Amino acid sequence: MKKLLLSIITFLAFTPIFAVDINTVVGTYKGVLNVTLGEGEEAIPAEPQEGILVYLEKEASGTTCKLLLKDFSFQGAEIGDIEVGNISLDDNGVITAPEVTLEKPGLGKLPTKLSGTIINGKADLAILVQWNVTNDEDDPYWMPIHVTYSGTKEIDSAINNATAGSTKLIQNGNILSVSGAGISSFSIYNMSGSLVAAKNHHASAINIDALPYGVYIVKIITDNQQTITRKIYKK
């Protein structure tokens, strides 16, 4: 009996824990955000915010991703972007992420911890932000900000072929091509709104191999100044 138990323990100790393929997780999620300041009877909940976007982008390692919640605020306090990197998931979709410290003007250092699950395109997240109300490192008074989020993945991260009228955007690996009558130019922006690549003078293709993994917006401008935007994923 002891030998059997020892064999089981040894098996469990050396059996690898398989992680979720990060390519199935990265993308844009849309859902409901709830925020509560404080704990217990003194907790102050805010009204739920619907239609909130959360971005998960694959990191250079290829096995982890980072989370971005843009322009976060609570009852007039502008905290700004919440970004957590080096996120991995086990085979049950449970998130493992290191604690990070956000530094925000006027608020100081904010220790932040992400937990939750992402299963079959459904993200249920909990973000704990610790706010030192006194902003005094020698005599701190920590106020927890509890953020919960429930959202679903908007679109698949497979090859994206998008058509608008006679204009067609085709993603084949790291090559983006645009076809259609009267294409003047197309540009690529990251999720922060910065231009990262562009083609003008009726160019029809662009190589995005040099861009980091993540979500991008492609803007196409036709000769008659019609603007068409599409979302793509760089793997």
Residue pairs with C-beta under 8 A, 6 or more apart in sequence:
17 90
17 91
18 90
18 91
19 63
19 88
19 89
19 90
19 91
20 89
20 90
20 91
20 93
20 118
22 58
22 62
22 63
22 64
22 65
22 88
22 89
23 58
23 157
23 235
24 157
25 56
25 65
25 89
25 118
26 56
26 57
26 58
26 65
26 157
26 213
26 214
26 215
26 233
27 55
27 56
27 153
27 154
27 155
27 156
27 157
27 215
27 233
28 53
28 54
28 55
28 56
28 153
28 154
28 155
28 215
28 231
29 53
29 54
29 55
29 56
29 123
29 151
29 152
29 153
29 154
30 51
30 52
30 53
30 54
30 151
30 152
30 154
31 50
31 52
31 54
31 123
31 149
31 150
31 151
31 152
32 48
32 49
32 50
32 52
32 149
32 150
32 151
33 48
33 49
33 52
33 147
33 148
33 149
34 45
34 46
34 48
34 49
34 147
34 148
34 149
35 45
35 46
35 49
35 74
35 145
35 146
35 147
36 43
36 44
36 45
36 46
36 145
36 146
37 43
37 44
37 45
37 46
37 74
37 75
37 143
37 144
37 145
37 146
38 44
38 143
38 144
39 144
39 146
44 75
46 74
46 75
52 69
52 149
52 151
53 70
54 67
54 68
54 69
54 123
54 125
54 149
54 151
55 67
55 68
55 69
55 70
55 191
55 214
55 215
56 65
56 66
56 67
56 68
56 87
56 118
56 123
57 65
57 66
57 68
57 191
57 212
57 213
57 214
57 215
58 64
58 65
58 213
58 214
58 235
59 65
59 66
59 85
59 86
59 213
60 212
60 213
62 213
63 88
64 85
64 86
64 87
64 88
65 85
65 87
66 83
66 84
66 85
66 86
66 87
67 82
67 83
67 84
67 85
67 87
67 97
67 114
67 125
68 81
68 82
68 83
68 191
69 81
69 82
69 83
69 127
69 147
69 149
70 81
70 191
71 78
71 80
71 81
72 79
72 80
72 81
72 82
72 147
73 79
74 145
77 107
79 102
79 104
79 107
79 110
79 129
80 102
80 104
82 102
82 112
82 127
82 129
82 147
83 100
83 102
84 97
84 100
84 112
84 114
84 127
85 97
85 100
86 97
86 98
87 95
87 96
87 97
87 114
88 95
88 96
88 97
89 95
89 96
89 117
89 118
90 96
92 117
92 119
93 117
93 118
93 119
93 120
94 116
94 117
95 114
95 115
95 116
95 117
95 118
95 125
97 113
97 114
97 115
99 111
99 112
99 113
100 111
100 112
100 113
101 109
101 110
101 111
101 112
102 109
102 110
102 112
102 129
103 109
103 110
104 110
107 131
107 135
108 132
108 135
109 132
110 129
110 130
110 131
110 132
111 129
111 130
112 127
112 128
112 129
112 130
113 127
113 128
114 125
114 126
114 127
115 125
115 126
115 128
116 123
116 124
116 125
116 126
116 149
117 123
117 124
118 124
121 152
121 153
122 150
122 151
122 152
122 153
123 149
123 150
123 151
123 152
123 153
124 148
124 149
124 150
125 147
125 148
125 149
125 150
126 146
126 147
126 148
126 149
127 146
127 147
127 148
127 149
128 144
128 145
128 146
128 147
129 144
129 145
129 147
130 142
130 143
130 144
130 145
131 142
131 143
131 144
131 145
132 140
132 141
132 142
132 143
133 141
133 142
133 143
134 140
134 141
155 231
157 233
157 235
159 171
159 172
160 169
160 171
160 230
160 231
160 232
160 233
161 168
161 169
161 170
161 171
162 168
162 169
162 230
163 169
164 228
165 180
166 180
166 181
167 178
167 179
167 180
167 181
167 183
167 220
167 222
167 228
168 178
168 179
168 180
169 176
169 177
169 178
169 186
169 218
169 220
169 228
169 230
169 232
170 176
170 177
170 178
170 179
171 232
174 207
174 208
174 209
174 234
175 205
175 206
175 207
175 208
176 186
176 188
176 205
176 206
176 207
176 208
176 218
176 232
177 204
177 205
177 206
178 186
178 204
178 205
178 220
179 204
180 222
182 222
182 223
182 224
183 202
183 204
183 220
183 221
183 222
183 223
184 200
184 202
184 221
184 222
184 223
184 225
185 198
185 199
185 200
185 201
185 202
185 203
185 220
185 221
186 198
186 199
186 203
186 206
186 218
186 219
186 220
186 221
187 195
187 197
187 198
187 199
187 218
187 219
187 221
188 195
188 196
188 197
188 198
188 206
188 208
188 211
188 216
188 217
188 218
188 219
188 232
189 195
189 196
189 216
189 217
189 218
189 219
190 196
190 214
190 216
190 217
191 214
191 215
191 216
191 217
196 211
196 216
197 206
197 208
197 211
198 206
199 205
199 206
208 216
208 234
211 234
212 234
213 234
213 235
214 233
214 234
215 231
215 232
215 233
215 234
216 231
216 232
216 233
216 234
217 229
217 230
217 231
217 232
218 229
218 230
218 231
218 232
219 227
219 228
219 229
220 227
220 228
220 229
220 230
221 227
221 228
222 228
